[in-house]
Amino acid sequence: MSLELDFYAMMVQPMRDELTQLGFTELRTPEAVDEALQNKNGTTLVVVNSVCGCAGGIARPAVALALNNDKRPDQLTTVFAGQDKDATIRARQYFEGMPPSSPSMFLFKDGRLSGVLHRSDIEGSDATHVAAKLVALFDQYC
């Protein structure tokens, strides 16, 4: 790995840590995505993480707030757009015709896509409002 790639990975690590410290599992390969999303019972949240400002200022804080809810997904997973490219491409295949969007959040119940928050639902909002949207999905499907 080049010095430039090492530096970039080091700069991105805190953005990854914000979710893994909440209990999210990083899906860094297509195989990990398949393992997490194929034919699963229960609920799975997939957060498509990003380096953009709305991911850091709104999306990741919103997820942290929403996870304080009594009802929450059984499985918390994340892919990092622009970083783990093959894993992100594979995850997007499970998003049933949804356009690429990052940051974004996808809730699956029993292997079926049940709820979506696209970048357009996040950008221009604030963490509290996005968390409320996530909580509504959790309350409905978890």
N, CA, C and O atoms as a GROMACS GRO file, in nm:
protein
  568
    1MET      N    1   0.085  -0.117   0.000
    1MET     CA    2   0.000   0.000   0.000
    1MET      C    3   0.090   0.124   0.000
    1MET      O    4   0.190   0.128   0.071
    2SER      N    5   0.055   0.222  -0.078
    2SER     CA    6   0.138   0.341  -0.087
    2SER      C    7   0.120   0.428   0.037
    2SER      O    8   0.024   0.413   0.112
    3LEU      N    9   0.213   0.519   0.057
    3LEU     CA   10   0.206   0.611   0.169
    3LEU      C   11   0.080   0.696   0.160
    3LEU      O   12   0.016   0.725   0.262
    4GLU      N   13   0.045   0.737   0.039
    4GLU     CA   14  -0.076   0.817   0.020
    4GLU      C   15  -0.200   0.739   0.062
    4GLU      O   16  -0.288   0.795   0.128
    5LEU      N   17  -0.209   0.612   0.024
    5LEU     CA   18  -0.324   0.530   0.064
    5LEU      C   19  -0.327   0.507   0.214
    5LEU      O   20  -0.434   0.509   0.274
    6ASP      N   21  -0.211   0.487   0.275
    6ASP     CA   22  -0.204   0.471   0.420
    6ASP      C   23  -0.256   0.596   0.490
    6ASP      O   24  -0.330   0.585   0.587
    7PHE      N   25  -0.217   0.712   0.442
    7PHE     CA   26  -0.261   0.837   0.501
    7PHE      C   27  -0.412   0.853   0.488
    7PHE      O   28  -0.480   0.890   0.583
    8TYR      N   29  -0.464   0.823   0.370
    8TYR     CA   30  -0.608   0.837   0.348
    8TYR      C   31  -0.686   0.739   0.436
    8TYR      O   32  -0.788   0.776   0.494
    9ALA      N   33  -0.638   0.617   0.447
    9ALA     CA   34  -0.704   0.519   0.533
    9ALA      C   35  -0.704   0.567   0.678
    9ALA      O   36  -0.803   0.549   0.749
   10MET      N   37  -0.594   0.627   0.721
   10MET     CA   38  -0.585   0.680   0.857
   10MET      C   39  -0.685   0.794   0.877
   10MET      O   40  -0.745   0.806   0.984
   11MET      N   41  -0.702   0.877   0.778
   11MET     CA   42  -0.795   0.990   0.789
   11MET      C   43  -0.940   0.943   0.792
   11MET      O   44  -1.023   1.006   0.857
   12VAL      N   45  -0.970   0.835   0.725
   12VAL     CA   46  -1.107   0.784   0.716
   12VAL      C   47  -1.143   0.698   0.838
   12VAL      O   48  -1.261   0.683   0.869
   13GLN      N   49  -1.045   0.642   0.905
   13GLN     CA   50  -1.072   0.550   1.016
   13GLN      C   51  -1.166   0.607   1.122
   13GLN      O   52  -1.255   0.534   1.167
   14PRO      N   53  -1.152   0.732   1.164
   14PRO     CA   54  -1.247   0.784   1.263
   14PRO      C   55  -1.393   0.784   1.213
   14PRO      O   56  -1.486   0.770   1.293
   15MET      N   57  -1.412   0.799   1.084
   15MET     CA   58  -1.546   0.795   1.026
   15MET      C   59  -1.603   0.654   1.032
   15MET      O   60  -1.723   0.636   1.051
   16ARG      N   61  -1.518   0.556   1.014
   16ARG     CA   62  -1.559   0.416   1.029
   16ARG      C   63  -1.591   0.387   1.176
   16ARG      O   64  -1.691   0.323   1.209
   17ASP      N   65  -1.502   0.437   1.264
   17ASP     CA   66  -1.515   0.408   1.407
   17ASP      C   67  -1.645   0.462   1.466
   17ASP      O   68  -1.699   0.404   1.560
   18GLU      N   69  -1.695   0.572   1.412
   18GLU     CA   70  -1.821   0.627   1.465
   18GLU      C   71  -1.933   0.524   1.462
   18GLU      O   72  -2.018   0.522   1.551
   19LEU      N   73  -1.933   0.439   1.362
   19LEU     CA   74  -2.037   0.336   1.352
   19LEU      C   75  -1.995   0.207   1.422
   19LEU      O   76  -2.077   0.146   1.491
   20THR      N   77  -1.872   0.165   1.405
   20THR     CA   78  -1.833   0.038   1.468
   20THR      C   79  -1.839   0.048   1.620
   20THR      O   80  -1.867  -0.051   1.687
   21GLN      N   81  -1.814   0.165   1.675
   21GLN     CA   82  -1.823   0.183   1.820
   21GLN      C   83  -1.967   0.174   1.870
   21GLN      O   84  -1.992   0.156   1.989
   22LEU      N   85  -2.062   0.187   1.777
   22LEU     CA   86  -2.204   0.172   1.811
   22LEU      C   87  -2.251   0.027   1.795
   22LEU      O   88  -2.366  -0.005   1.824
   23GLY      N   89  -2.160  -0.060   1.750
   23GLY     CA   90  -2.195  -0.200   1.732
   23GLY      C   91  -2.217  -0.243   1.588
   23GLY      O   92  -2.262  -0.354   1.563
   24PHE      N   93  -2.186  -0.157   1.493
   24PHE     CA   94  -2.201  -0.191   1.352
   24PHE      C   95  -2.088  -0.283   1.308
   24PHE      O   96  -1.974  -0.270   1.354
   25THR      N   97  -2.120  -0.374   1.220
   25THR     CA   98  -2.022  -0.460   1.155
   25THR      C   99  -1.993  -0.403   1.018
   25THR      O  100  -2.084  -0.379   0.939
   26GLU      N  101  -1.865  -0.381   0.990
   26GLU     CA  102  -1.827  -0.333   0.858
   26GLU      C  103  -1.832  -0.448   0.759
   26GLU      O  104  -1.779  -0.556   0.785
   27LEU      N  105  -1.895  -0.424   0.647
   27LEU     CA  106  -1.899  -0.522   0.538
   27LEU      C  107  -1.802  -0.470   0.433
   27LEU      O  108  -1.835  -0.380   0.355
   28ARG      N  109  -1.682  -0.526   0.431
   28ARG     CA  110  -1.575  -0.471   0.348
   28ARG      C  111  -1.551  -0.549   0.220
   28ARG      O  112  -1.469  -0.509   0.138
   29THR      N  113  -1.622  -0.660   0.202
   29THR     CA  114  -1.608  -0.741   0.080
   29THR      C  115  -1.748  -0.779   0.030
   29THR      O  116  -1.844  -0.778   0.107
   30PRO      N  117  -1.758  -0.812  -0.097
   30PRO     CA  118  -1.887  -0.860  -0.148
   30PRO      C  119  -1.936  -0.984  -0.073
   30PRO      O  120  -2.055  -1.000  -0.050
   31GLU      N  121  -1.843  -1.071  -0.037
   31GLU     CA  122  -1.881  -1.193   0.034
   31GLU      C  123  -1.940  -1.160   0.172
   31GLU      O  124  -2.036  -1.224   0.216
   32ALA      N  125  -1.884  -1.062   0.240
   32ALA     CA  126  -1.937  -1.020   0.370
   32ALA      C  127  -2.078  -0.962   0.355
   32ALA      O  128  -2.164  -0.984   0.440
   33VAL      N  129  -2.101  -0.888   0.247
   33VAL     CA  130  -2.234  -0.834   0.220
   33VAL      C  131  -2.334  -0.947   0.199
   33VAL      O  132  -2.442  -0.947   0.257
   34ASP      N  133  -2.296  -1.044   0.116
   34ASP     CA  134  -2.386  -1.158   0.092
   34ASP      C  135  -2.416  -1.232   0.221
   34ASP      O  136  -2.531  -1.268   0.247
   35GLU      N  137  -2.315  -1.255   0.302
   35GLU     CA  138  -2.335  -1.326   0.429
   35GLU      C  139  -2.434  -1.251   0.518
   35GLU      O  140  -2.518  -1.312   0.584
   36ALA      N  141  -2.424  -1.120   0.520
   36ALA     CA  142  -2.510  -1.040   0.607
   36ALA      C  143  -2.652  -1.025   0.555
   36ALA      O  144  -2.746  -1.012   0.634
   37LEU      N  145  -2.670  -1.026   0.423
   37LEU     CA  146  -2.801  -0.990   0.367
   37LEU      C  147  -2.879  -1.103   0.301
   37LEU      O  148  -2.999  -1.087   0.278
   38GLN      N  149  -2.816  -1.213   0.271
   38GLN     CA  150  -2.888  -1.322   0.203
   38GLN      C  151  -2.976  -1.398   0.301
   38GLN      O  152  -2.929  -1.447   0.404
   39ASN      N  153  -3.104  -1.407   0.268
   39ASN     CA  154  -3.198  -1.494   0.338
   39ASN      C  155  -3.188  -1.484   0.490
   39ASN      O  156  -3.169  -1.586   0.558
   40LYS      N  157  -3.200  -1.366   0.542
   40LYS     CA  158  -3.189  -1.345   0.687
   40LYS      C  159  -3.326  -1.329   0.750
   40LYS      O  160  -3.417  -1.269   0.692
   41ASN      N  161  -3.339  -1.383   0.869
   41ASN     CA  162  -3.458  -1.357   0.951
   41ASN      C  163  -3.428  -1.238   1.040
   41ASN      O  164  -3.312  -1.212   1.073
   42GLY      N  165  -3.531  -1.167   1.079
   42GLY     CA  166  -3.513  -1.051   1.165
   42GLY      C  167  -3.487  -0.926   1.083
   42GLY      O  168  -3.515  -0.921   0.963
   43THR      N  169  -3.433  -0.826   1.150
   43THR     CA  170  -3.412  -0.696   1.085
   43THR      C  171  -3.264  -0.663   1.077
   43THR      O  172  -3.186  -0.693   1.168
   44THR      N  173  -3.227  -0.601   0.966
   44THR     CA  174  -3.089  -0.560   0.942
   44THR      C  175  -3.089  -0.417   0.890
   44THR      O  176  -3.160  -0.385   0.795
   45LEU      N  177  -3.009  -0.332   0.953
   45LEU     CA  178  -2.988  -0.196   0.906
   45LEU      C  179  -2.854  -0.191   0.833
   45LEU      O  180  -2.752  -0.235   0.886
   46VAL      N  181  -2.856  -0.138   0.712
   46VAL     CA  182  -2.732  -0.114   0.637
   46VAL      C  183  -2.716   0.036   0.622
   46VAL      O  184  -2.800   0.103   0.564
   47VAL      N  185  -2.608   0.089   0.676
   47VAL     CA  186  -2.576   0.230   0.659
   47VAL      C  187  -2.466   0.240   0.555
   47VAL      O  188  -2.359   0.181   0.571
   48VAL      N  189  -2.493   0.314   0.447
   48VAL     CA  190  -2.391   0.343   0.348
   48VAL      C  191  -2.320   0.468   0.397
   48VAL      O  192  -2.372   0.580   0.386
   49ASN      N  193  -2.201   0.449   0.450
   49ASN     CA  194  -2.122   0.556   0.510
   49ASN      C  195  -2.051   0.635   0.401
   49ASN      O  196  -2.038   0.588   0.287
   50SER      N  197  -2.007   0.753   0.436
   50SER     CA  198  -1.943   0.841   0.338
   50SER      C  199  -1.853   0.941   0.410
   50SER      O  200  -1.867   0.962   0.531
   51VAL      N  201  -1.761   1.002   0.335
   51VAL     CA  202  -1.675   1.105   0.392
   51VAL      C  203  -1.738   1.244   0.386
   51VAL      O  204  -1.681   1.339   0.440
   52CYS      N  205  -1.853   1.258   0.324
   52CYS     CA  206  -1.912   1.390   0.305
   52CYS      C  207  -1.959   1.451   0.437
   52CYS      O  208  -1.976   1.381   0.537
   53GLY      N  209  -1.980   1.578   0.434
   53GLY     CA  210  -2.021   1.651   0.554
   53GLY      C  211  -2.154   1.608   0.609
   53GLY      O  212  -2.172   1.605   0.731
   54CYS      N  213  -2.249   1.574   0.523
   54CYS     CA  214  -2.380   1.534   0.576
   54CYS      C  215  -2.374   1.396   0.641
   54CYS      O  216  -2.459   1.363   0.724
   55ALA      N  217  -2.275   1.316   0.606
   55ALA     CA  218  -2.257   1.188   0.676
   55ALA      C  219  -2.206   1.213   0.816
   55ALA      O  220  -2.255   1.154   0.913
   56GLY      N  221  -2.106   1.300   0.828
   56GLY     CA  222  -2.046   1.328   0.958
   56GLY      C  223  -2.130   1.416   1.047
   56GLY      O  224  -2.133   1.398   1.169
   57GLY      N  225  -2.198   1.513   0.988
   57GLY     CA  226  -2.274   1.608   1.067
   57GLY      C  227  -2.418   1.569   1.092
   57GLY      O  228  -2.482   1.621   1.184
   58ILE      N  229  -2.471   1.477   1.010
   58ILE     CA  230  -2.613   1.443   1.022
   58ILE      C  231  -2.634   1.292   1.033
   58ILE      O  232  -2.692   1.244   1.130
   59ALA      N  233  -2.587   1.216   0.933
   59ALA     CA  234  -2.623   1.074   0.924
   59ALA      C  235  -2.570   0.990   1.040
   59ALA      O  236  -2.647   0.922   1.107
   60ARG      N  237  -2.440   0.995   1.063
   60ARG     CA  238  -2.385   0.912   1.172
   60ARG      C  239  -2.438   0.955   1.308
   60ARG      O  240  -2.472   0.868   1.389
   61PRO      N  241  -2.447   1.086   1.339
   61PRO     CA  242  -2.509   1.124   1.467
   61PRO      C  243  -2.657   1.081   1.476
   61PRO      O  244  -2.704   1.045   1.584
   62ALA      N  245  -2.728   1.086   1.365
   62ALA     CA  246  -2.869   1.044   1.366
   62ALA      C  247  -2.881   0.895   1.399
   62ALA      O  248  -2.969   0.855   1.476
   63VAL      N  249  -2.794   0.816   1.342
   63VAL     CA  250  -2.795   0.672   1.371
   63VAL      C  251  -2.771   0.650   1.520
   63VAL      O  252  -2.840   0.570   1.583
   64ALA      N  253  -2.673   0.720   1.576
   64ALA     CA  254  -2.644   0.706   1.719
   64ALA      C  255  -2.766   0.741   1.803
   64ALA      O  256  -2.796   0.671   1.900
   65LEU      N  257  -2.834   0.848   1.770
   65LEU     CA  258  -2.955   0.888   1.843
   65LEU      C  259  -3.064   0.783   1.829
   65LEU      O  260  -3.128   0.747   1.928
   66ALA      N  261  -3.086   0.735   1.708
   66ALA     CA  262  -3.195   0.640   1.682
   66ALA      C  263  -3.174   0.508   1.755
   66ALA      O  264  -3.271   0.442   1.791
   67LEU      N  265  -3.050   0.471   1.777
   67LEU     CA  266  -3.023   0.343   1.844
   67LEU      C  267  -3.057   0.346   1.992
   67LEU      O  268  -3.050   0.243   2.059
   68ASN      N  269  -3.093   0.462   2.046
   68ASN     CA  270  -3.141   0.471   2.183
   68ASN      C  271  -3.286   0.428   2.195
   68ASN      O  272  -3.338   0.417   2.306
   69ASN      N  273  -3.351   0.404   2.083
   69ASN     CA  274  -3.491   0.361   2.080
   69ASN      C  275  -3.505   0.220   2.139
   69ASN      O  276  -3.413   0.139   2.130
   70ASP      N  277  -3.620   0.192   2.199
   70ASP     CA  278  -3.645   0.059   2.254
   70ASP      C  279  -3.643  -0.048   2.145
   70ASP      O  280  -3.587  -0.156   2.165
   71LYS      N  281  -3.702  -0.017   2.032
   71LYS     CA  282  -3.700  -0.110   1.918
   71LYS      C  283  -3.585  -0.069   1.828
   71LYS      O  284  -3.570   0.048   1.793
   72ARG      N  285  -3.505  -0.168   1.791
   72ARG     CA  286  -3.392  -0.141   1.703
   72ARG      C  287  -3.361  -0.267   1.623
   72ARG      O  288  -3.403  -0.376   1.662
   73PRO      N  289  -3.290  -0.254   1.513
   73PRO     CA  290  -3.260  -0.371   1.429
   73PRO      C  291  -3.180  -0.477   1.503
   73PRO      O  292  -3.103  -0.448   1.595
   74ASP      N  293  -3.201  -0.601   1.460
   74ASP     CA  294  -3.125  -0.714   1.515
   74ASP      C  295  -2.979  -0.708   1.475
   74ASP      O  296  -2.891  -0.746   1.552
   75GLN      N  297  -2.954  -0.661   1.353
   75GLN     CA  298  -2.819  -0.660   1.297
   75GLN      C  299  -2.789  -0.521   1.244
   75GLN      O  300  -2.869  -0.463   1.170
   76LEU      N  301  -2.674  -0.467   1.280
   76LEU     CA  302  -2.629  -0.336   1.234
   76LEU      C  303  -2.507  -0.355   1.145
   76LEU      O  304  -2.406  -0.410   1.188
   77THR      N  305  -2.517  -0.309   1.021
   77THR     CA  306  -2.407  -0.327   0.926
   77THR      C  307  -2.380  -0.197   0.851
   77THR      O  308  -2.465  -0.108   0.846
   78THR      N  309  -2.261  -0.188   0.794
   78THR     CA  310  -2.226  -0.069   0.718
   78THR      C  311  -2.130  -0.103   0.605
   78THR      O  312  -2.044  -0.191   0.618
   79VAL      N  313  -2.145  -0.032   0.496
   79VAL     CA  314  -2.048  -0.032   0.387
   79VAL      C  315  -2.002   0.113   0.371
   79VAL      O  316  -2.076   0.206   0.403
   80PHE      N  317  -1.880   0.132   0.322
   80PHE     CA  318  -1.825   0.266   0.311
   80PHE      C  319  -1.807   0.300   0.164
   80PHE      O  320  -1.716   0.250   0.098
   81ALA      N  321  -1.896   0.386   0.113
   81ALA     CA  322  -1.891   0.427  -0.028
   81ALA      C  323  -1.759   0.499  -0.055
   81ALA      O  324  -1.714   0.581   0.025
   82GLY      N  325  -1.699   0.467  -0.166
   82GLY     CA  326  -1.573   0.530  -0.204
   82GLY      C  327  -1.452   0.466  -0.138
   82GLY      O  328  -1.339   0.496  -0.176
   83GLN      N  329  -1.472   0.380  -0.042
   83GLN     CA  330  -1.362   0.314   0.027
   83GLN      C  331  -1.363   0.164  -0.002
   83GLN      O  332  -1.266   0.109  -0.055
   84ASP      N  333  -1.472   0.100   0.032
   84ASP     CA  334  -1.486  -0.043   0.008
   84ASP      C  335  -1.578  -0.058  -0.113
   84ASP      O  336  -1.695  -0.097  -0.101
   85LYS      N  337  -1.522  -0.027  -0.229
   85LYS     CA  338  -1.603  -0.012  -0.350
   85LYS      C  339  -1.676  -0.140  -0.390
   85LYS      O  340  -1.794  -0.134  -0.423
   86ASP      N  341  -1.608  -0.253  -0.389
   86ASP     CA  342  -1.673  -0.378  -0.430
   86ASP      C  343  -1.785  -0.416  -0.335
   86ASP      O  344  -1.890  -0.464  -0.378
   87ALA      N  345  -1.764  -0.395  -0.207
   87ALA     CA  346  -1.868  -0.425  -0.108
   87ALA      C  347  -1.988  -0.331  -0.127
   87ALA      O  348  -2.103  -0.374  -0.116
   88THR      N  349  -1.961  -0.206  -0.155
   88THR     CA  350  -2.070  -0.110  -0.174
   88THR      C  351  -2.150  -0.143  -0.300
   88THR      O  352  -2.273  -0.135  -0.300
   89ILE      N  353  -2.081  -0.181  -0.405
   89ILE     CA  354  -2.150  -0.222  -0.529
   89ILE      C  355  -2.241  -0.341  -0.501
   89ILE      O  356  -2.356  -0.344  -0.545
   90ARG      N  357  -2.190  -0.440  -0.428
   90ARG     CA  358  -2.270  -0.558  -0.396
   90ARG      C  359  -2.390  -0.520  -0.308
   90ARG      O  360  -2.501  -0.566  -0.333
   91ALA      N  361  -2.367  -0.437  -0.208
   91ALA     CA  362  -2.478  -0.397  -0.120
   91ALA      C  363  -2.588  -0.328  -0.201
   91ALA      O  364  -2.706  -0.351  -0.178
   92ARG      N  365  -2.548  -0.244  -0.293
   92ARG     CA  366  -2.648  -0.171  -0.373
   92ARG      C  367  -2.731  -0.265  -0.459
   92ARG      O  368  -2.842  -0.229  -0.499
   93GLN      N  369  -2.681  -0.384  -0.489
   93GLN     CA  370  -2.760  -0.483  -0.562
   93GLN      C  371  -2.878  -0.532  -0.479
   93GLN      O  372  -2.978  -0.577  -0.534
   94TYR      N  373  -2.867  -0.524  -0.348
   94TYR     CA  374  -2.975  -0.564  -0.258
   94TYR      C  375  -3.078  -0.452  -0.237
   94TYR      O  376  -3.183  -0.475  -0.177
   95PHE      N  377  -3.048  -0.333  -0.285
   95PHE     CA  378  -3.135  -0.218  -0.260
   95PHE      C  379  -3.245  -0.203  -0.365
   95PHE      O  380  -3.298  -0.094  -0.383
   96GLU      N  381  -3.278  -0.312  -0.432
   96GLU     CA  382  -3.393  -0.326  -0.522
   96GLU      C  383  -3.422  -0.204  -0.609
   96GLU      O  384  -3.526  -0.140  -0.596
   97GLY      N  385  -3.327  -0.172  -0.699
   97GLY     CA  386  -3.351  -0.067  -0.797
   97GLY      C  387  -3.338   0.075  -0.745
   97GLY      O  388  -3.370   0.170  -0.817
   98MET      N  389  -3.292   0.091  -0.623
   98MET     CA  390  -3.273   0.225  -0.568
   98MET      C  391  -3.148   0.287  -0.630
   98MET      O  392  -3.049   0.218  -0.651
   99PRO      N  393  -3.152   0.416  -0.659
   99PRO     CA  394  -3.032   0.479  -0.715
   99PRO      C  395  -2.922   0.487  -0.609
   99PRO      O  396  -2.951   0.492  -0.489
  100PRO      N  397  -2.795   0.487  -0.653
  100PRO     CA  398  -2.685   0.501  -0.557
  100PRO      C  399  -2.700   0.631  -0.478
  100PRO      O  400  -2.732   0.736  -0.534
  101SER      N  401  -2.678   0.621  -0.349
  101SER     CA  402  -2.695   0.737  -0.261
  101SER      C  403  -2.607   0.717  -0.139
  101SER      O  404  -2.612   0.612  -0.074
  102SER      N  405  -2.527   0.817  -0.107
  102SER     CA  406  -2.450   0.808   0.016
  102SER      C  407  -2.433   0.949   0.073
  102SER      O  408  -2.403   1.044   0.001
  103PRO      N  409  -2.453   0.959   0.202
  103PRO     CA  410  -2.491   0.851   0.292
  103PRO      C  411  -2.636   0.811   0.268
  103PRO      O  412  -2.715   0.887   0.211
  104SER      N  413  -2.668   0.692   0.311
  104SER     CA  414  -2.806   0.642   0.303
  104SER      C  415  -2.821   0.527   0.402
  104SER      O  416  -2.723   0.473   0.453
  105MET      N  417  -2.946   0.491   0.426
  105MET     CA  418  -2.976   0.386   0.525
  105MET      C  419  -3.086   0.298   0.470
  105MET      O  420  -3.185   0.346   0.414
  106PHE      N  421  -3.068   0.167   0.486
  106PHE     CA  422  -3.161   0.069   0.432
  106PHE      C  423  -3.196  -0.031   0.542
  106PHE      O  424  -3.108  -0.091   0.603
  107LEU      N  425  -3.325  -0.048   0.566
  107LEU     CA  426  -3.370  -0.142   0.668
  107LEU      C  427  -3.434  -0.262   0.600
  107LEU      O  428  -3.527  -0.249   0.519
  108PHE      N  429  -3.384  -0.380   0.633
  108PHE     CA  430  -3.437  -0.506   0.580
  108PHE      C  431  -3.510  -0.579   0.691
  108PHE      O  432  -3.466  -0.580   0.806
  109LYS      N  433  -3.621  -0.640   0.656
  109LYS     CA  434  -3.691  -0.728   0.749
  109LYS      C  435  -3.709  -0.862   0.680
  109LYS      O  436  -3.768  -0.870   0.572
  110ASP      N  437  -3.659  -0.968   0.743
  110ASP     CA  438  -3.667  -1.103   0.689
  110ASP      C  439  -3.618  -1.108   0.545
  110ASP      O  440  -3.678  -1.173   0.459
  111GLY      N  441  -3.507  -1.038   0.520
  111GLY     CA  442  -3.443  -1.041   0.389
  111GLY      C  443  -3.504  -0.951   0.284
  111GLY      O  444  -3.456  -0.948   0.170
  112ARG      N  445  -3.608  -0.877   0.319
  112ARG     CA  446  -3.674  -0.787   0.221
  112ARG      C  447  -3.652  -0.642   0.261
  112ARG      O  448  -3.658  -0.607   0.378
  113LEU      N  449  -3.625  -0.559   0.162
  113LEU     CA  450  -3.606  -0.416   0.187
  113LEU      C  451  -3.739  -0.357   0.235
  113LEU      O  452  -3.841  -0.368   0.167
  114SER      N  453  -3.736  -0.294   0.352
  114SER     CA  454  -3.858  -0.244   0.414
  114SER      C  455  -3.860  -0.092   0.428
  114SER      O  456  -3.968  -0.033   0.428
  115GLY      N  457  -3.746  -0.030   0.442
  115GLY     CA  458  -3.741   0.114   0.460
  115GLY      C  459  -3.611   0.172   0.411
  115GLY      O  460  -3.506   0.107   0.417
  116VAL      N  461  -3.618   0.296   0.360
  116VAL     CA  462  -3.501   0.360   0.300
  116VAL      C  463  -3.496   0.507   0.341
  116VAL      O  464  -3.598   0.576   0.342
  117LEU      N  465  -3.378   0.553   0.374
  117LEU     CA  466  -3.350   0.696   0.385
  117LEU      C  467  -3.235   0.726   0.290
  117LEU      O  468  -3.122   0.683   0.312
  118HIS      N  469  -3.266   0.801   0.185
  118HIS     CA  470  -3.164   0.841   0.087
  118HIS      C  471  -3.093   0.967   0.134
  118HIS      O  472  -3.133   1.030   0.231
  119ARG      N  473  -2.988   1.000   0.064
  119ARG     CA  474  -2.917   1.124   0.092
  119ARG      C  475  -3.014   1.243   0.092
  119ARG      O  476  -3.000   1.334   0.172
  120SER      N  477  -3.111   1.240   0.002
  120SER     CA  478  -3.208   1.350  -0.004
  120SER      C  479  -3.294   1.361   0.122
  120SER      O  480  -3.350   1.466   0.150
  121ASP      N  481  -3.304   1.252   0.198
  121ASP     CA  482  -3.377   1.253   0.325
  121ASP      C  483  -3.287   1.301   0.440
  121ASP      O  484  -3.336   1.330   0.549
  122ILE      N  485  -3.158   1.309   0.414
  122ILE     CA  486  -3.059   1.342   0.516
  122ILE      C  487  -3.005   1.483   0.496
  122ILE      O  488  -3.006   1.565   0.588
  123GLU      N  489  -2.957   1.510   0.376
  123GLU     CA  490  -2.895   1.638   0.345
  123GLU      C  491  -2.994   1.752   0.365
  123GLU      O  492  -3.110   1.744   0.322
  124GLY      N  493  -2.949   1.857   0.430
  124GLY     CA  494  -3.035   1.973   0.453
  124GLY      C  495  -3.126   1.958   0.573
  124GLY      O  496  -3.205   2.048   0.604
  125SER      N  497  -3.117   1.846   0.641
  125SER     CA  498  -3.196   1.823   0.762
  125SER      C  499  -3.101   1.834   0.881
  125SER      O  500  -2.994   1.893   0.870
  126ASP      N  501  -3.141   1.778   0.994
  126ASP     CA  502  -3.050   1.772   1.108
  126ASP      C  503  -3.061   1.633   1.169
  126ASP      O  504  -3.152   1.557   1.138
  127ALA      N  505  -2.966   1.600   1.256
  127ALA     CA  506  -2.957   1.465   1.311
  127ALA      C  507  -3.084   1.425   1.384
  127ALA      O  508  -3.125   1.309   1.377
  128THR      N  509  -3.147   1.517   1.454
  128THR     CA  510  -3.268   1.485   1.530
  128THR      C  511  -3.382   1.443   1.438
  128THR      O  512  -3.453   1.347   1.467
  129HIS      N  513  -3.400   1.515   1.328
  129HIS     CA  514  -3.508   1.481   1.235
  129HIS      C  515  -3.482   1.349   1.163
  129HIS      O  516  -3.573   1.269   1.143
  130VAL      N  517  -3.358   1.327   1.124
  130VAL     CA  518  -3.323   1.201   1.058
  130VAL      C  519  -3.338   1.085   1.156
  130VAL      O  520  -3.386   0.978   1.119
  131ALA      N  521  -3.297   1.106   1.281
  131ALA     CA  522  -3.314   1.002   1.383
  131ALA      C  523  -3.462   0.969   1.401
  131ALA      O  524  -3.498   0.852   1.416
  132ALA      N  525  -3.547   1.069   1.399
  132ALA     CA  526  -3.691   1.045   1.413
  132ALA      C  527  -3.744   0.961   1.298
  132ALA      O  528  -3.831   0.875   1.319
  133LYS      N  529  -3.694   0.983   1.178
  133LYS     CA  530  -3.735   0.901   1.063
  133LYS      C  531  -3.689   0.757   1.081
  133LYS      O  532  -3.763   0.663   1.051
  134LEU      N  533  -3.566   0.739   1.130
  134LEU     CA  534  -3.515   0.604   1.155
  134LEU      C  535  -3.596   0.536   1.265
  134LEU      O  536  -3.632   0.418   1.253
  135VAL      N  537  -3.625   0.607   1.371
  135VAL     CA  538  -3.703   0.551   1.481
  135VAL      C  539  -3.840   0.507   1.432
  135VAL      O  540  -3.890   0.402   1.473
  136ALA      N  541  -3.901   0.585   1.345
  136ALA     CA  542  -4.032   0.545   1.289
  136ALA      C  543  -4.019   0.413   1.213
  136ALA      O  544  -4.107   0.328   1.222
  137LEU      N  545  -3.910   0.396   1.138
  137LEU     CA  546  -3.888   0.269   1.068
  137LEU      C  547  -3.866   0.156   1.167
  137LEU      O  548  -3.920   0.047   1.152
  138PHE      N  549  -3.786   0.183   1.270
  138PHE     CA  550  -3.758   0.080   1.372
  138PHE      C  551  -3.889   0.039   1.440
  138PHE      O  552  -3.914  -0.080   1.459
  139ASP      N  553  -3.970   0.137   1.475
  139ASP     CA  554  -4.097   0.106   1.544
  139ASP      C  555  -4.191   0.024   1.456
  139ASP      O  556  -4.264  -0.061   1.506
  140GLN      N  557  -4.188   0.050   1.327
  140GLN     CA  558  -4.275  -0.021   1.235
  140GLN      C  559  -4.227  -0.162   1.204
  140GLN      O  560  -4.309  -0.254   1.192
  141TYR      N  561  -4.096  -0.181   1.190
  141TYR     CA  562  -4.046  -0.309   1.138
  141TYR      C  563  -3.966  -0.393   1.237
  141TYR      O  564  -3.947  -0.513   1.214
  142CYS      N  565  -3.919  -0.335   1.346
  142CYS     CA  566  -3.834  -0.411   1.439
  142CYS      C  567  -3.915  -0.471   1.554
  142CYS      O  568  -3.858  -0.538   1.640
   0.00000   0.00000   0.00000
